[in-house]
Amino acid sequence: MPLAGTPDTCGRGPFDTQSPSAYSRAPFYLRGNFLLERVFHLQENQTTVRRELLGGLTTFMTMAYVVVVNPRILAEAGMPVDGVLFATCISAAGATLIMGLWANYPIALAPGMSLNAYFTYSIVLGRGVPWQTALGVVFLSGLLFLLLTLSKIREQIVNGIPDCLKYGTAAGIGLFIAFIGLRNANIIVANPATFVGLGKSSDPQVLLAAAGLILIAILMARGVGSAILLGIVVITFAGIPLGRSHWPAHFFSLPHPSGTFLKLDLRSAAKLGLGELIFVFFFVDLFDNVGTLVGVCEEGGFLRDGKLPRASRALLADAFGTLFGALTGTSTVTSYIESAAGVAAGARTGLGNVVIAALFLMAMFCAPLVAAIPAYATAPALILVGALMCSAVARVNWRDFSEAFPAFLTLVATPLTFSIATGLSLGLLSFTFVKLGTGRHREISPLIWVLSVLFLLRYAFLGAE
């Protein structure tokens, strides 16, 4: 049954989604579909409730590791694990829900992996800053995000990125998450001579991941909509008799938020000398988030004439998420590249995010069950989604080297530096220099000039450290 009934001669359903009286006259069993259509515009986005549910579940399963990994990393900074687990789940659920209901995009958010490492190893352990003060730094950076979003500056940055860099970023993120998947599966391992090398083919995890990769690839080639999710489940269960995955000892646990809730120290964070730390949190998350939004939205077909509709609404999600995360007890919240897995599975609206948010709330009580999903089971999904995202390179104008080279540099620098922000910044700088050197300075917008100067200052600052 169609979501809003059978279309009439005007191409609309039997009741107009803008008419309150139509809702009151509709049969009870259609009212749920009516509300979903009115809020998420499923028909307009050519999707269905089933696709959104499947996409949301797929995204959650590919990023469920954050529920376990984020508390482990922040625990090394002396933070209580139970409190961080609660903060991780509640901040991810809140930010993801804002993205879904306010911006209507299927892009999930959670505490960022690179930023939690910077929080723990650089600020707390490296500089001896108490974790309560570091949370205050995160809160102040989130406040800066909020102010720049409300002033439309962040939206201008998202929409002002040249098309060649948008395509290069999308493909670069594809290679990035494929590399993460290969690493998680131990198919690619560290090698002292060549930096990386092929893992052991006798490793059961490698064999399970390879089997999952082939299974999901076949299912995707055959047009099975639930291919990614099905592959994750099958490989997880296949690892149990081999001793590579295990049933959890128990399925439920109660959250304990008191250890980190409202423990941030804003007074210490505001002192002179911590401004540079606020800037680093702000800078890295700003361009990580911009890169992720551009890449995933390019893959999902959400961009219109190179611009992202409702960009400010989407950017408010990570600003509020970061503020809420600092208050509850976790590092910076940002958009997750694993959202591309849900987009590949069919998610096109914020309904998928409602599913993800609900699952994060459940994860607060089901952390042992979430932890039972092994990395090698989700690795094939990341690899194949990466392959799909690489299709964006076909849209680069390779005949114009001033467009091709910045796209290429963005493409290769993102996975090789293990940073979306670095890949985007190097690509943007090369865009500016090549355009300037070829006498095409008129193609450099004022925004790109400003960003180029900021990137140069940032690299100068890094070089001085």
C-alpha positions as CSV (number, residue, x, y, z in Angstrom):
1,M,0.0,0.0,0.0
2,P,1.4,3.4,-0.9
3,L,2.3,5.7,2.1
4,A,-0.4,8.2,1.4
5,G,-2.9,6.1,-0.5
6,T,-3.4,5.7,-4.3
7,P,-2.6,8.8,-6.3
8,D,-5.4,10.7,-7.9
9,T,-5.3,12.5,-11.3
10,C,-3.4,15.4,-9.8
11,G,-0.6,13.1,-8.6
12,R,-1.6,13.5,-4.9
13,G,-2.9,11.0,-2.5
14,P,-6.6,10.7,-1.5
15,F,-5.9,13.3,1.2
16,D,-3.6,16.3,1.0
17,T,-0.8,16.1,3.6
18,Q,-1.3,19.8,4.2
19,S,-5.0,19.5,5.2
20,P,-5.8,18.8,8.9
21,S,-9.3,17.8,8.0
22,A,-8.0,15.1,5.7
23,Y,-6.1,13.6,8.6
24,S,-9.3,13.5,10.7
25,R,-11.2,11.8,7.9
26,A,-8.5,9.2,7.2
27,P,-8.9,5.6,8.4
28,F,-6.9,4.9,11.6
29,Y,-4.5,2.6,9.9
30,L,-3.5,5.3,7.5
31,R,-2.9,8.0,10.0
32,G,0.6,6.8,10.9
33,N,1.6,6.8,7.3
34,F,0.1,10.3,7.0
35,L,2.2,11.7,9.8
36,L,5.4,10.1,8.6
37,E,4.7,11.5,5.1
38,R,4.0,14.9,6.5
39,V,7.1,15.1,8.7
40,F,9.7,13.3,6.4
41,H,8.3,13.7,2.9
42,L,9.0,10.1,2.0
43,Q,7.3,10.1,-1.4
44,E,9.1,13.3,-2.4
45,N,12.4,11.7,-1.5
46,Q,11.5,8.4,-3.3
47,T,11.8,6.2,-0.3
48,T,9.6,4.0,1.9
49,V,9.3,3.3,5.6
50,R,10.9,-0.1,5.1
51,R,14.0,1.4,3.4
52,E,14.3,4.0,6.2
53,L,14.1,1.4,8.9
54,L,16.6,-0.8,7.1
55,G,19.0,2.2,6.5
56,G,18.8,3.4,10.1
57,L,19.5,-0.1,11.4
58,T,22.4,-0.6,9.0
59,T,24.0,2.8,10.0
60,F,23.7,1.9,13.7
61,M,25.3,-1.5,13.3
62,T,28.3,0.0,11.4
63,M,28.9,2.6,14.0
64,A,27.8,0.7,17.2
65,Y,31.4,0.3,18.1
66,V,31.4,3.9,19.4
67,V,29.3,2.8,22.4
68,V,32.2,0.6,23.5
69,V,35.3,2.3,22.1
70,N,34.5,5.9,23.1
71,P,34.3,5.0,26.9
72,R,37.4,3.0,26.6
73,I,39.4,5.9,25.2
74,L,38.1,8.5,27.6
75,A,38.6,6.1,30.5
76,E,42.3,6.5,29.9
77,A,41.9,10.2,30.8
78,G,40.5,9.1,34.2
79,M,36.8,9.4,33.3
80,P,34.3,6.9,34.7
81,V,33.4,4.3,32.1
82,D,29.8,4.1,33.1
83,G,29.3,7.8,32.9
84,V,31.0,8.1,29.5
85,L,28.9,5.3,28.1
86,F,25.7,7.1,29.2
87,A,27.0,10.4,27.7
88,T,28.0,8.7,24.5
89,C,24.6,7.2,23.9
90,I,22.5,10.1,25.1
91,S,24.5,12.7,23.1
92,A,24.5,10.6,20.0
93,A,20.8,10.0,20.3
94,G,20.0,13.7,20.8
95,A,22.2,15.0,18.0
96,T,21.0,12.3,15.6
97,L,17.4,13.1,16.4
98,I,17.9,16.8,15.8
99,M,19.5,16.0,12.4
100,G,16.6,13.7,11.5
101,L,13.6,15.8,12.7
102,W,15.0,19.3,12.1
103,A,17.1,18.8,9.0
104,N,15.5,15.6,7.6
105,Y,18.8,14.0,6.6
106,P,19.8,10.4,7.4
107,I,23.2,11.4,8.8
108,A,24.0,10.0,12.3
109,L,26.1,11.8,14.9
110,A,28.2,10.6,17.8
111,P,31.4,11.5,19.7
112,G,34.1,11.6,17.1
113,M,36.9,9.1,17.3
114,S,39.8,11.4,16.3
115,L,38.6,14.1,18.7
116,N,38.3,11.8,21.7
117,A,41.9,10.7,21.1
118,Y,43.0,14.3,21.0
119,F,41.0,14.9,24.2
120,T,42.7,12.0,26.0
121,Y,46.2,11.8,24.7
122,S,47.0,15.4,23.8
123,I,45.1,17.5,26.3
124,V,44.6,15.4,29.4
125,L,47.6,13.1,29.3
126,G,49.9,15.2,27.2
127,R,49.3,18.6,28.9
128,G,48.1,17.5,32.3
129,V,44.8,19.2,31.9
130,P,42.1,17.7,34.2
131,W,39.3,16.0,32.3
132,Q,36.7,18.3,33.8
133,T,38.5,21.3,32.4
134,A,38.9,19.5,29.0
135,L,35.1,19.0,29.0
136,G,34.8,22.8,29.5
137,V,37.0,23.3,26.4
138,V,34.7,21.0,24.4
139,F,31.6,23.0,25.7
140,L,33.2,26.3,24.6
141,S,34.1,25.0,21.2
142,G,30.5,23.8,20.8
143,L,29.3,27.2,21.8
144,L,31.5,28.6,19.0
145,F,29.9,26.1,16.6
146,L,26.5,27.3,17.6
147,L,27.2,31.0,17.1
148,L,28.8,30.5,13.7
149,T,25.9,28.3,12.6
150,L,23.3,30.8,13.7
151,S,25.2,33.5,11.8
152,K,25.1,31.3,8.6
153,I,28.9,31.3,8.3
154,R,29.2,27.5,8.5
155,E,26.4,27.1,5.9
156,Q,28.4,29.4,3.6
157,I,31.4,27.2,4.1
158,V,29.5,24.0,3.2
159,N,27.9,25.6,0.1
160,G,31.1,27.5,-0.9
161,I,33.3,24.4,-1.4
162,P,34.1,24.1,-5.1
163,D,32.3,21.2,-6.9
164,C,35.6,19.5,-7.8
165,L,36.5,19.3,-4.0
166,K,33.0,18.0,-3.2
167,Y,33.5,15.1,-5.6
168,G,37.0,14.5,-4.4
169,T,35.9,14.6,-0.8
170,A,33.1,12.1,-1.4
171,A,35.5,9.7,-3.1
172,G,38.2,10.4,-0.5
173,I,35.8,9.4,2.2
174,G,35.0,6.3,0.3
175,L,38.7,5.3,0.2
176,F,39.0,6.3,3.9
177,I,36.2,4.1,5.2
178,A,37.2,1.3,2.9
179,F,40.7,1.5,4.4
180,I,39.2,1.5,7.9
181,G,37.2,-1.6,7.0
182,L,40.2,-3.4,5.6
183,R,42.1,-2.5,8.8
184,N,39.3,-3.7,11.1
185,A,39.2,-7.0,9.2
186,N,43.0,-7.4,9.5
187,I,43.1,-7.7,5.7
188,I,45.5,-4.7,5.8
189,V,48.0,-4.6,8.6
190,A,51.0,-2.4,9.6
191,N,54.3,-3.2,7.9
192,P,57.5,-1.6,9.1
193,A,59.0,-1.7,5.6
194,T,56.1,-0.6,3.5
195,F,53.8,1.1,6.1
196,V,51.0,-1.3,5.3
197,G,50.8,-4.8,4.0
198,L,48.5,-7.8,3.5
199,G,47.3,-9.6,6.6
200,K,47.6,-13.4,7.2
201,S,45.2,-15.4,5.0
202,S,45.2,-18.0,7.7
203,D,43.6,-15.6,10.3
204,P,40.0,-16.7,10.9
205,Q,38.9,-13.1,11.2
206,V,40.4,-12.3,7.8
207,L,38.6,-15.3,6.3
208,L,35.3,-14.4,7.9
209,A,35.6,-10.8,6.7
210,A,36.5,-11.9,3.2
211,A,33.5,-14.2,3.2
212,G,31.3,-11.4,4.4
213,L,32.7,-9.1,1.7
214,I,31.9,-11.6,-1.1
215,L,28.5,-12.4,0.4
216,I,27.4,-8.7,0.6
217,A,28.9,-7.9,-2.9
218,I,26.9,-10.7,-4.4
219,L,23.7,-9.6,-2.7
220,M,24.2,-6.0,-3.7
221,A,24.9,-7.1,-7.3
222,R,21.6,-9.0,-7.2
223,G,19.8,-6.0,-6.0
224,V,18.9,-7.2,-2.5
225,G,18.0,-4.2,-0.4
226,S,19.0,-5.6,2.9
227,A,22.4,-6.9,1.6
228,I,24.6,-5.0,4.1
229,L,22.6,-5.7,7.2
230,L,22.1,-9.3,6.2
231,G,25.8,-9.8,5.7
232,I,26.7,-8.3,9.1
233,V,24.3,-10.6,10.9
234,V,25.4,-13.7,9.0
235,I,29.1,-13.1,9.6
236,T,28.5,-12.3,13.3
237,F,26.7,-15.7,13.8
238,A,29.3,-17.5,11.7
239,G,32.0,-16.4,14.0
240,I,30.4,-17.9,17.1
241,P,31.3,-21.6,16.4
242,L,34.8,-20.5,15.4
243,G,35.3,-18.7,18.7
244,R,35.7,-15.3,17.1
245,S,32.4,-13.9,18.3
246,H,30.5,-14.7,21.5
247,W,27.1,-14.5,23.0
248,P,27.1,-11.8,25.6
249,A,27.2,-13.0,29.2
250,H,24.1,-10.8,29.8
251,F,22.0,-8.6,27.6
252,F,21.1,-5.7,29.8
253,S,22.9,-3.2,32.1
254,L,21.7,0.0,33.8
255,P,23.3,3.3,32.9
256,H,25.1,5.3,35.6
257,P,25.4,9.0,34.5
258,S,26.5,10.5,37.8
259,G,30.2,10.1,37.3
260,T,30.4,12.6,34.4
261,F,27.1,14.5,34.4
262,L,27.6,18.2,34.8
263,K,31.2,17.7,35.9
264,L,32.7,20.1,33.3
265,D,34.8,23.0,34.6
266,L,34.0,26.1,32.5
267,R,35.9,28.6,34.7
268,S,39.3,26.8,34.2
269,A,38.6,26.2,30.5
270,A,38.0,29.9,29.9
271,K,41.4,30.8,31.3
272,L,44.1,32.3,29.0
273,G,46.2,29.6,27.5
274,L,43.4,27.2,26.7
275,G,42.2,29.3,23.7
276,E,44.4,27.3,21.3
277,L,42.9,24.1,22.5
278,I,39.4,25.4,21.8
279,F,40.6,26.5,18.4
280,V,41.9,23.0,17.6
281,F,38.7,21.3,18.7
282,F,36.7,23.9,16.6
283,F,39.0,23.7,13.6
284,V,39.2,19.9,13.3
285,D,35.5,19.2,13.9
286,L,34.4,22.1,11.6
287,F,36.1,20.6,8.6
288,D,35.6,17.0,9.5
289,N,31.9,17.7,9.8
290,V,31.8,19.7,6.6
291,G,33.7,17.0,4.7
292,T,31.4,14.3,6.0
293,L,28.3,16.3,5.2
294,V,29.5,17.0,1.7
295,G,30.6,13.5,1.0
296,V,27.6,11.6,2.3
297,C,25.1,14.1,0.8
298,E,26.8,13.9,-2.5
299,E,26.5,10.1,-2.4
300,G,22.8,10.3,-1.3
301,G,22.0,12.9,-4.0
302,F,20.9,15.5,-1.5
303,L,22.9,18.4,-3.0
304,R,21.0,20.8,-5.3
305,D,23.2,22.8,-7.8
306,G,26.2,22.0,-5.6
307,K,24.5,23.4,-2.4
308,L,23.0,21.6,0.6
309,P,19.4,22.5,1.4
310,R,18.8,23.1,5.1
311,A,22.5,23.2,5.7
312,S,22.2,25.4,8.8
313,R,19.7,23.0,10.3
314,A,22.1,20.1,9.7
315,L,25.0,22.0,11.2
316,L,23.0,22.9,14.3
317,A,22.8,19.1,15.1
318,D,26.5,18.8,15.9
319,A,26.6,22.1,17.7
320,F,23.8,21.1,20.1
321,G,25.3,17.6,20.3
322,T,28.7,18.9,21.3
323,L,27.2,21.2,24.0
324,F,25.0,18.4,25.3
325,G,27.8,15.9,25.2
326,A,30.1,18.1,27.2
327,L,27.4,18.6,29.8
328,T,26.8,14.8,30.1
329,G,30.4,13.8,29.9
330,T,32.0,13.1,26.5
331,S,34.2,14.7,23.8
332,T,33.1,16.5,20.6
333,V,30.0,15.1,18.8
334,T,30.3,15.1,15.0
335,S,28.7,13.5,11.9
336,Y,29.8,10.0,11.1
337,I,31.0,8.7,7.8
338,E,29.3,5.4,8.5
339,S,26.1,7.1,7.7
340,A,27.0,6.3,4.1
341,A,26.2,2.7,4.8
342,G,22.6,3.6,5.7
343,V,22.4,5.8,2.6
344,A,23.6,2.9,0.5
345,A,21.0,0.7,2.2
346,G,18.2,3.1,1.1
347,A,17.9,5.7,3.8
348,R,17.0,9.2,2.3
349,T,15.2,11.0,5.1
350,G,15.4,11.8,8.8
351,L,13.2,8.8,9.6
352,G,16.3,6.6,9.4
353,N,17.8,8.9,12.1
354,V,14.8,8.4,14.4
355,V,15.6,4.6,14.2
356,I,19.3,5.3,15.0
357,A,18.5,7.6,17.9
358,A,16.1,4.9,19.4
359,L,18.8,2.3,19.0
360,F,21.4,4.5,20.8
361,L,18.9,5.0,23.7
362,M,18.4,1.2,23.8
363,A,22.2,0.7,23.8
364,M,22.4,2.5,27.1
365,F,20.6,-0.6,28.6
366,C,22.0,-3.1,26.1
367,A,25.7,-2.3,26.0
368,P,26.8,-5.9,26.3
369,L,24.7,-6.9,23.3
370,V,26.1,-4.0,21.2
371,A,29.6,-5.0,22.2
372,A,29.0,-8.5,20.9
373,I,29.0,-7.2,17.2
374,P,32.7,-7.8,16.1
375,A,34.6,-5.4,14.0
376,Y,35.3,-8.0,11.3
377,A,31.5,-8.4,10.8
378,T,31.0,-4.7,10.0
379,A,34.2,-4.3,8.1
380,P,32.9,-5.7,4.7
381,A,30.0,-3.1,4.9
382,L,32.5,-0.2,5.2
383,I,34.6,-1.6,2.3
384,L,31.7,-1.9,-0.1
385,V,30.2,1.4,0.9
386,G,33.6,2.9,0.2
387,A,33.5,1.4,-3.3
388,L,30.1,3.0,-3.9
389,M,31.3,6.4,-2.8
390,C,34.2,6.3,-5.2
391,S,31.8,6.7,-8.1
392,A,31.9,10.5,-7.4
393,V,35.3,10.8,-9.2
394,A,33.5,10.3,-12.5
395,R,31.9,13.8,-12.1
396,V,35.3,15.5,-11.8
397,N,36.3,17.5,-14.9
398,W,39.6,15.6,-15.5
399,R,40.3,17.6,-18.7
400,D,40.7,20.8,-16.6
401,F,43.9,20.2,-14.5
402,S,43.1,23.1,-12.2
403,E,40.0,21.2,-11.2
404,A,41.4,17.7,-11.5
405,F,44.5,18.1,-9.3
406,P,42.7,19.6,-6.2
407,A,40.1,16.8,-6.5
408,F,42.9,14.2,-6.8
409,L,44.9,15.6,-3.8
410,T,41.7,15.6,-1.7
411,L,41.0,12.0,-2.8
412,V,44.4,10.6,-1.8
413,A,45.2,12.8,1.2
414,T,42.0,11.9,3.1
415,P,42.8,8.2,3.6
416,L,46.6,8.6,3.7
417,T,46.5,11.2,6.4
418,F,43.6,9.4,8.1
419,S,41.8,12.8,8.3
420,I,38.8,14.2,6.3
421,A,39.7,17.7,7.5
422,T,43.3,17.4,6.3
423,G,42.3,16.0,2.9
424,L,39.8,18.8,2.4
425,S,42.3,21.5,3.5
426,L,45.1,20.3,1.2
427,G,42.7,20.1,-1.7
428,L,41.4,23.6,-1.0
429,L,44.9,25.1,-0.8
430,S,45.9,23.4,-4.0
431,F,42.8,24.7,-5.7
432,T,43.7,28.3,-4.6
433,F,47.4,28.0,-5.7
434,V,46.7,26.4,-9.0
435,K,43.9,28.8,-10.0
436,L,46.1,31.7,-8.9
437,G,49.1,30.4,-10.8
438,T,47.2,30.0,-14.0
439,G,45.7,33.5,-13.9
440,R,42.2,32.3,-13.0
441,H,42.0,34.1,-9.7
442,R,38.5,35.3,-10.5
443,E,37.3,31.7,-9.9
444,I,38.5,31.9,-6.3
445,S,35.6,33.2,-4.2
446,P,36.2,35.5,-1.2
447,L,35.2,32.6,1.1
448,I,37.9,30.3,-0.5
449,W,40.5,33.1,0.0
450,V,39.6,33.3,3.7
451,L,39.7,29.6,4.2
452,S,43.0,29.3,2.4
453,V,44.5,31.9,4.8
454,L,43.1,30.1,7.8
455,F,44.5,26.8,6.6
456,L,47.9,28.3,6.0
457,L,47.9,29.8,9.5
458,R,46.9,26.4,10.9
459,Y,49.7,24.5,9.2
460,A,52.1,27.2,10.3
461,F,50.9,26.7,13.8
462,L,51.3,23.0,13.6
463,G,54.8,23.4,12.2
464,A,55.8,25.5,15.1
465,E,54.7,22.9,17.7
